């Protein structure tokens, strides 16, 4: 989880380390959380009554997102995942696509690891044609609450920054608006997974490329790991398994277009609320 090495001090995450961790995860990818996200994305897509011809899969992992009949362009920050998906290697907040290239952009499982989330969303909007759709899913605020608590207890005297800052659902909606999306919607769903030990959870996180990318984190010692594992086990249910939460935030937004419904201008109503609520004679 921790690492040492050079990093751009103006950025939250170490880009080079992220590429390395994604390449490592590609060898033994653990995708059950992303598969759950993909199901949620497909459910939202099924509610849209239109066809999409050109699609950008922004942070593709090894693939997984499918849309019959569509041309899907895939990018991933990791070279191995990009190769597995038949795509190109690029950071999600620095991709090269010109304006109005796609009808649909999907981003599943990566927005919580991107240095410039507002920039990535703005790039996604610009890559969309008018009335194009953006669908996103990522791990938001409240994720890994049990593991966080275990490490806080293990390092009570000198806690280290071992967990990423997280985006809550309200802030996620604000980011969509800031990026220029119309009709923005953000909602959250909790996925609970029960583990026999903290080390099983850490194994899954490594396989998801979801471990610590913060620069300058001090190395974990065996004593710290042992104390954290004990604290994690103390939170177990009677059957010896400990519940961990993954809070999945879903985003929906549209590239602006004249055909879209707009909120009524303030003061344009012809009937007052009091008049509307008055009992009819």
ChimeraX attribute file (.defattr): number of C-alpha atoms within 10 A of each C-alpha:
attribute: neighborCount
match mode: 1-to-1
recipient: residues
	/A:1	17
	/A:2	17
	/A:3	15
	/A:4	13
	/A:5	10
	/A:6	10
	/A:7	16
	/A:8	10
	/A:9	9
	/A:10	7
	/A:11	13
	/A:12	17
	/A:13	20
	/A:14	23
	/A:15	20
	/A:16	14
	/A:17	19
	/A:18	22
	/A:19	21
	/A:20	16
	/A:21	21
	/A:22	25
	/A:23	20
	/A:24	18
	/A:25	23
	/A:26	22
	/A:27	11
	/A:28	12
	/A:29	19
	/A:30	17
	/A:31	19
	/A:32	11
	/A:33	18
	/A:34	20
	/A:35	15
	/A:36	14
	/A:37	24
	/A:38	21
	/A:39	12
	/A:40	19
	/A:41	21
	/A:42	14
	/A:43	11
	/A:44	14
	/A:45	18
	/A:46	10
	/A:47	8
	/A:48	9
	/A:49	7
	/A:50	7
	/A:51	13
	/A:52	18
	/A:53	13
	/A:54	18
	/A:55	23
	/A:56	23
	/A:57	24
	/A:58	26
	/A:59	24
	/A:60	28
	/A:61	33
	/A:62	21
	/A:63	18
	/A:64	14
	/A:65	19
	/A:66	13
	/A:67	14
	/A:68	9
	/A:69	10
	/A:70	14
	/A:71	14
	/A:72	21
	/A:73	17
	/A:74	25
	/A:75	27
	/A:76	28
	/A:77	28
	/A:78	27
	/A:79	20
	/A:80	23
	/A:81	28
	/A:82	24
	/A:83	17
	/A:84	15
	/A:85	20
	/A:86	16
	/A:87	21
	/A:88	20
	/A:89	20
	/A:90	19
	/A:91	20
	/A:92	26
	/A:93	20
	/A:94	12
	/A:95	18
	/A:96	11
	/A:97	14
	/A:98	11
	/A:99	13
	/A:100	15
	/A:101	17
	/A:102	26
	/A:103	22
	/A:104	27
	/A:105	25
	/A:106	22
	/A:107	25
	/A:108	26
	/A:109	25
	/A:110	22
	/A:111	23
	/A:112	19
	/A:113	25
	/A:114	20
	/A:115	18
	/A:116	17
	/A:117	19
	/A:118	19
	/A:119	17
	/A:120	20
	/A:121	25
	/A:122	19
	/A:123	20
	/A:124	29
	/A:125	28
	/A:126	21
	/A:127	23
	/A:128	26
	/A:129	19
	/A:130	18
	/A:131	18
	/A:132	24
	/A:133	25
	/A:134	26
	/A:135	21
	/A:136	23
	/A:137	26
	/A:138	23
	/A:139	29
	/A:140	23
	/A:141	20
	/A:142	16
	/A:143	18
	/A:144	19
	/A:145	14
	/A:146	18
	/A:147	22
	/A:148	16
	/A:149	15
	/A:150	23
	/A:151	23
	/A:152	18
	/A:153	18
	/A:154	21
	/A:155	16
	/A:156	10
	/A:157	8
	/A:158	8
	/A:159	11
	/A:160	15
	/A:161	15
	/A:162	21
	/A:163	17
	/A:164	16
	/A:165	13
	/A:166	14
	/A:167	18
	/A:168	18
	/A:169	21
	/A:170	13
	/A:171	13
	/A:172	21
	/A:173	21
	/A:174	14
	/A:175	21
	/A:176	25
	/A:177	18
	/A:178	13
	/A:179	20
	/A:180	17
	/A:181	25
	/A:182	20
	/A:183	16
	/A:184	18
	/A:185	19
	/A:186	20
	/A:187	15
	/A:188	18
	/A:189	15
	/A:190	14
	/A:191	14
	/A:192	14
	/A:193	13
	/A:194	15
	/A:195	17
	/A:196	15
	/A:197	16
	/A:198	22
	/A:199	14
	/A:200	11
	/A:201	18
	/A:202	15
	/A:203	12
	/A:204	19
	/A:205	19
	/A:206	20
	/A:207	20
	/A:208	23
	/A:209	26
	/A:210	21
	/A:211	21
	/A:212	22
	/A:213	23
	/A:214	24
	/A:215	22
	/A:216	15
	/A:217	17
	/A:218	13
	/A:219	13
	/A:220	13
	/A:221	8
	/A:222	9
	/A:223	11
	/A:224	15
	/A:225	17
	/A:226	13
	/A:227	16
	/A:228	23
	/A:229	18
	/A:230	17
	/A:231	20
	/A:232	27
	/A:233	18
	/A:234	13
	/A:235	16
	/A:236	16
	/A:237	11
	/A:238	7
	/A:239	7
	/A:240	14
	/A:241	18
	/A:242	22
	/A:243	18
	/A:244	20
	/A:245	17
	/A:246	19
	/A:247	21
	/A:248	26
	/A:249	25
	/A:250	25
	/A:251	25
	/A:252	22
	/A:253	25
	/A:254	25
	/A:255	25
	/A:256	18
	/A:257	12
	/A:258	8
	/A:259	8
	/A:260	13
	/A:261	9
	/A:262	9
	/A:263	7
	/A:264	8
	/A:265	7
	/A:266	6
	/A:267	7
	/A:268	7
	/A:269	9
	/A:270	6
	/A:271	8
	/A:272	9
	/A:273	9
	/A:274	8
	/A:275	9
	/A:276	9
	/A:277	8
	/A:278	8
	/A:279	7
	/A:280	6
	/A:281	3
